[in-house]
Amino acid sequence: MPELKLTSSASKDRRIKNSYEPACRLVSLFTASGESDIAADLAIKLGRKAASFGETVLILDAVDGALMDRAGIIYARTLDDVANGTARAQDALYVTSNEHFTAGAVGEGGLENALGVLAALSLSYDWVFVVPEAGCEMGHVRLGQASDVSVMAYDTQGDQFMRAYWMIEAIRRRTPDFDPLILSTGEKCDAVETALMLSETVREYLGAPPPYAGHADDLHLDARMLTQMRVLADRRAVA
């Protein structure tokens, strides 16, 4: 169970009131190879698990509404509308009725145009999980730079793990300490072998390899990854 932070403040009538201080963890869930559906499903699982601990959660869809569809959320406004001044932030965020997390979609403006709004929103929640499209563009690089924790998923088929290597290399050019949690997807029988190959390739050419978080089909992956993320976010906050 995570520790929730409460602080005391005095109101005008001198009564002491408790106010909640969010942990403000920004988490990017990248897909280096394979489909971003797995990252979207993982974000929803992580959001549900964190919310079950009483933590505040915002999940942001930068995959053209696919995550919102998978979560069963019907929406009309997006962060693009907020950035354009045609909607308020609260109009573009939707609270799930039974699962107690909030979700929103980036919209047609794309990830890079929404980064400013996203950064501001991250200050109001314990967790903000962002799921961008598969691949690596400048918006992904900037998101990786801004994130407290990142997850990078890759497919175990063939040499697909090398796409994770190239993405790590692209982001480390600008942020040398970029150290995502690596998540394998696809055939589980090849997970350990491809994770080791990725780790050794990174070690040889880029320095310290990122930690391996496991396979997408592992049991209790959500709870384990939340624990890892808390440690990494706390470590980054102190650094």
N, C-alpha and C positions, 0 to 999 in steps of 0.2 A: 504493500500500500504506500503510494507516494505521500510525502509530507506536504500539506497545504499551508500556504503562508497567510497568516492573518496579522494585520497591523491595527493598532488602536489610534483613533483620531478624536479630537474634541469638537463637538458641535457648538453652535452659538449659545445654547443653553447649558454648556459645560458638561453635558453627558458624554461619556466615552462610548464611541461606536467602533465596531470592528469593520474593517474594509479588506477586501480580498486583493492580494497582489499576484497577478498572473505571472507564470514562469517565463512567458514570451519565447517559446522555443519554435523556431522556424525550421521545418523539415521538408526537404525536396525529395521526391521519389522519382528518380530518373529511370528510363528504360533505354539501355544502350543497344540492345538487340532483342528481337521478339516483339510481342504486342504490349501496348501500354495498358491493356485491360487488367493484366496481373497487378500492375502498380496501383490501378484504381481500386481493385478489390482489396489490396493490402491496406490502402489508405482508409477505406471504410472499416475494415477489421480493427485497425489501430485506433481509429476514432471511437468506435464502440467500446473497445476495451478501456481506453483512457477515460471516457465518459463514465464508465461503470465504477471508476475509482473516485468519481466526484470532480474530475478535472474538466476545465472548459476546453472545447475543441472546435476548430474551424477547418473544414476541408475545402480546398479550392480546386475546381475543375478547369484545367487548361488543355483539355482533350476534346474540345468541341461538343461538350454536353454529354459525352459518353458516361462519365462518372455520375453525373446527376441522374441519368437514366437508370444506371445500375443501382443507385440508392433509392430509386422510386420517387424522385423529387421533381415536381413540375415547377418551372420557373419562367419568369418574364423579363426580369432585369438582370444585368450582369455588371461586373466591375468596369467594363468598358463604358457603360452608361454613367457610372460614378465618375470615372476619369474625365468624361466629356461634360460633366456638370448637369446631366439630364436626370439624375437620380441620386438619392442619398444612399450612403453605405448600407443603412439598415434595410433599404428597399431591395437590395441585391443579395441579401443573406437570408437563408431559409432554415428555420429550426425544425429538425425532424421531430415528429410527435412522440415516438416511443423510444428513440435511441439517444436522445439528449445531446446530439451534436449539431453544429451549424454547418451549412454548406453553401457554396456559391460558385458561379461560373465566371471565368475570365472574360469570355465574349469574343466578338469578331476582331477586336483590336490586337489580340494576341498577348502572349506572356510578357514580352518585353515592355509593351505599353502599360501593362498593369503592375509592374514591379513597384512603383511608388506607392500606389494604393495598398498593395499587398504588404509592403513593409510597415505601413502605418497600422494596418489591421492586426499584424502579428503582435503588437504591443498590448492587445486587449485579451489575449487568450493564453492558456497554458501551452497549447499545441496548435500550430497551424501547419497542416499537411498540404503540400502543393504537388499536383500530378501533371507534369507537362507531357506533350507528345513525345513519342519515341524519337531518338536521334539526338544530335548535338548542333545547336545553332547558338548565336550570340546570346539570346535570351536564356538558354540553359546555362551558359557560362556565368552570366551575371547572377542568375538565381543561385548557382553553386557557390559563388563568392559570398552572397548575402546570408546563406543558410547556416544555422547553428549545427545541423546534422543533415547529412545526405545519405540516401540509399541508392545504389546502382544495381539494377537488375539486368541480367544477361541470359541468353538462351544457351543451353549446354550443347546444342547441336553443332558438330564440326568445329570450326574456328571462330564461332560467333563471340566467344569470350574476348577476342581481340578488339571488338568494337568497344567493350568496356575499357580496355587499355587505352585506346585512342581518345576516348572521352575524358578519362582521368588525366591523360597527358595535356589535353587542350585546356582543362581548367587549372591544372597545376602550373601552367605557364604564367597565369595571372595570380594564382593563389597557391603558393608552394606547399602550404600545410593542408590542402584539400585531401580529406581522408574519409571517403564514403564507406558505409557498410555495404559489403558486396552480397548480393542475393542471386542465387542461381535459380533458373526456371527451366521448364522443359523436362527432358528425361532425367529422373533423379539418379539413375544408375551412373550417369556421367558427371554428377555434380562435384564430387570430391576431386576427381582427376582434373576437370577443367578449372576448378577454383585454385588448385595448386599450380597449374600452368599459368594462370593469370597472375597469381602472386609472384611466381618466379620471374615472369617477364617484367612486371613492374619493378621488382627488386633490382633487376639487372640494368634497367634503363632510366628509371625515375627515382629510385631510392626506396624508402620504407614502403612496403605493400600495405594496402588497406585491409582492415579486418573482414573476415568472412562471417556473415551473419547466419548462413544456413540456406536451405532450399525452400522455395515457396510452398511446398507441400508438407513441410515439417509440422508436427503437432505443437500447439501452444506457441507458434511463432510470434504472434502479436504481443503476448505478455513478455516474452524474452527480448524482443526487439525494443519494446518500450523501456525496459531496464537498461539495455545497452545505450539507447538514445539519451536517457537521463544522465548517465555517466559522461558521455561525450559532450553533451551540452554544458554540463557543469564544468567540465575540464576546459572547454573553450571560454566560458565566462571568466574563469580565473586567469587564463593565459594573457 
